[in-house]
Amino acid sequence: MADAPASKKDLGEVGKLVAIVFLVVIALVFIALNNDRVQVDFLLFDTEMRIWVTLLGTTLIGVVIGYLLANLRRRK
Protein backbone atom coordinates (compact mmCIF):
# COMPACT_ATOMS: atom_id res chain seq x y z
CA MET A 1 0.00 0.00 0.00
CA ALA A 2 1.52 3.32 -1.04
CA ASP A 3 1.49 6.29 1.30
CA ALA A 4 -0.47 9.31 0.16
CA PRO A 5 1.70 12.27 -0.85
CA ALA A 6 2.19 14.90 1.81
CA SER A 7 -0.16 17.83 1.53
CA LYS A 8 1.06 21.40 1.21
CA LYS A 9 -0.18 22.06 4.75
CA ASP A 10 1.95 19.19 6.11
CA LEU A 11 5.00 20.47 4.23
CA GLY A 12 4.38 23.96 5.56
CA GLU A 13 4.27 22.66 9.13
CA VAL A 14 7.51 20.74 8.61
CA GLY A 15 9.11 23.86 7.14
CA LYS A 16 8.06 25.91 10.17
CA LEU A 17 9.44 23.27 12.53
CA VAL A 18 12.76 23.16 10.67
CA ALA A 19 12.99 26.97 10.77
CA ILE A 20 12.24 27.05 14.50
CA VAL A 21 14.84 24.38 15.28
CA PHE A 22 17.41 26.19 13.13
CA LEU A 23 16.79 29.54 14.84
CA VAL A 24 16.91 27.98 18.31
CA VAL A 25 20.24 26.32 17.53
CA ILE A 26 21.67 29.57 16.14
CA ALA A 27 20.47 31.50 19.22
CA LEU A 28 21.94 28.92 21.61
CA VAL A 29 25.30 28.91 19.81
CA PHE A 30 25.38 32.72 19.83
CA ILE A 31 24.54 32.80 23.54
CA ALA A 32 27.12 30.12 24.39
CA LEU A 33 29.92 31.94 22.54
CA ASN A 34 29.39 35.22 24.39
CA ASN A 35 30.81 34.77 27.87
CA ASP A 36 32.30 38.19 28.66
CA ARG A 37 31.18 40.29 31.60
CA VAL A 38 29.21 43.44 30.73
CA GLN A 39 27.66 46.34 32.61
CA VAL A 40 23.86 46.16 32.44
CA ASP A 41 21.76 49.25 33.19
CA PHE A 42 18.03 48.67 33.59
CA LEU A 43 15.62 51.25 34.96
CA LEU A 44 16.58 51.58 38.62
CA PHE A 45 19.54 49.23 38.89
CA ASP A 46 23.00 48.76 37.41
CA THR A 47 24.82 45.46 37.61
CA GLU A 48 27.59 43.48 35.99
CA MET A 49 26.85 40.02 34.60
CA ARG A 50 27.86 37.60 31.91
CA ILE A 51 26.55 38.64 28.52
CA TRP A 52 25.10 35.16 27.92
CA VAL A 53 22.76 35.68 30.88
CA THR A 54 21.56 38.94 29.37
CA LEU A 55 21.14 37.36 25.93
CA LEU A 56 19.27 34.38 27.35
CA GLY A 57 16.97 36.64 29.35
CA THR A 58 16.12 38.85 26.40
CA THR A 59 15.59 35.79 24.19
CA LEU A 60 13.18 34.31 26.73
CA ILE A 61 11.32 37.62 26.97
CA GLY A 62 11.01 37.64 23.17
CA VAL A 63 9.68 34.08 23.15
CA VAL A 64 7.05 34.93 25.77
CA ILE A 65 5.97 38.05 23.85
CA GLY A 66 5.72 36.02 20.63
CA TYR A 67 3.67 33.34 22.37
CA LEU A 68 1.30 35.89 23.89
CA LEU A 69 0.85 37.70 20.56
CA ALA A 70 0.12 34.40 18.78
CA ASN A 71 -2.53 33.54 21.38
CA LEU A 72 -4.04 37.01 21.05
CA ARG A 73 -4.37 36.61 17.28
CA ARG A 74 -5.99 33.16 17.64
CA ARG A 75 -8.68 34.56 19.93
CA LYS A 76 -9.79 37.20 17.42
C-alpha positions as CSV (number, residue, x, y, z in Angstrom):
1,M,0.0,0.0,0.0
2,A,1.5,3.3,-1.0
3,D,1.5,6.3,1.3
4,A,-0.5,9.3,0.2
5,P,1.7,12.3,-0.9
6,A,2.2,14.9,1.8
7,S,-0.2,17.8,1.5
8,K,1.1,21.4,1.2
9,K,-0.2,22.1,4.7
10,D,2.0,19.2,6.1
11,L,5.0,20.5,4.2
12,G,4.4,24.0,5.6
13,E,4.3,22.7,9.1
14,V,7.5,20.7,8.6
15,G,9.1,23.9,7.1
16,K,8.1,25.9,10.2
17,L,9.4,23.3,12.5
18,V,12.8,23.2,10.7
19,A,13.0,27.0,10.8
20,I,12.2,27.1,14.5
21,V,14.8,24.4,15.3
22,F,17.4,26.2,13.1
23,L,16.8,29.5,14.8
24,V,16.9,28.0,18.3
25,V,20.2,26.3,17.5
26,I,21.7,29.6,16.1
27,A,20.5,31.5,19.2
28,L,21.9,28.9,21.6
29,V,25.3,28.9,19.8
30,F,25.4,32.7,19.8
31,I,24.5,32.8,23.5
32,A,27.1,30.1,24.4
33,L,29.9,31.9,22.5
34,N,29.4,35.2,24.4
35,N,30.8,34.8,27.9
36,D,32.3,38.2,28.7
37,R,31.2,40.3,31.6
38,V,29.2,43.4,30.7
39,Q,27.7,46.3,32.6
40,V,23.9,46.2,32.4
41,D,21.8,49.3,33.2
42,F,18.0,48.7,33.6
43,L,15.6,51.2,35.0
44,L,16.6,51.6,38.6
45,F,19.5,49.2,38.9
46,D,23.0,48.8,37.4
47,T,24.8,45.5,37.6
48,E,27.6,43.5,36.0
49,M,26.8,40.0,34.6
50,R,27.9,37.6,31.9
51,I,26.5,38.6,28.5
52,W,25.1,35.2,27.9
53,V,22.8,35.7,30.9
54,T,21.6,38.9,29.4
55,L,21.1,37.4,25.9
56,L,19.3,34.4,27.3
57,G,17.0,36.6,29.4
58,T,16.1,38.9,26.4
59,T,15.6,35.8,24.2
60,L,13.2,34.3,26.7
61,I,11.3,37.6,27.0
62,G,11.0,37.6,23.2
63,V,9.7,34.1,23.1
64,V,7.1,34.9,25.8
65,I,6.0,38.0,23.8
66,G,5.7,36.0,20.6
67,Y,3.7,33.3,22.4
68,L,1.3,35.9,23.9
69,L,0.8,37.7,20.6
70,A,0.1,34.4,18.8
71,N,-2.5,33.5,21.4
72,L,-4.0,37.0,21.0
73,R,-4.4,36.6,17.3
74,R,-6.0,33.2,17.6
75,R,-8.7,34.6,19.9
76,K,-9.8,37.2,17.4
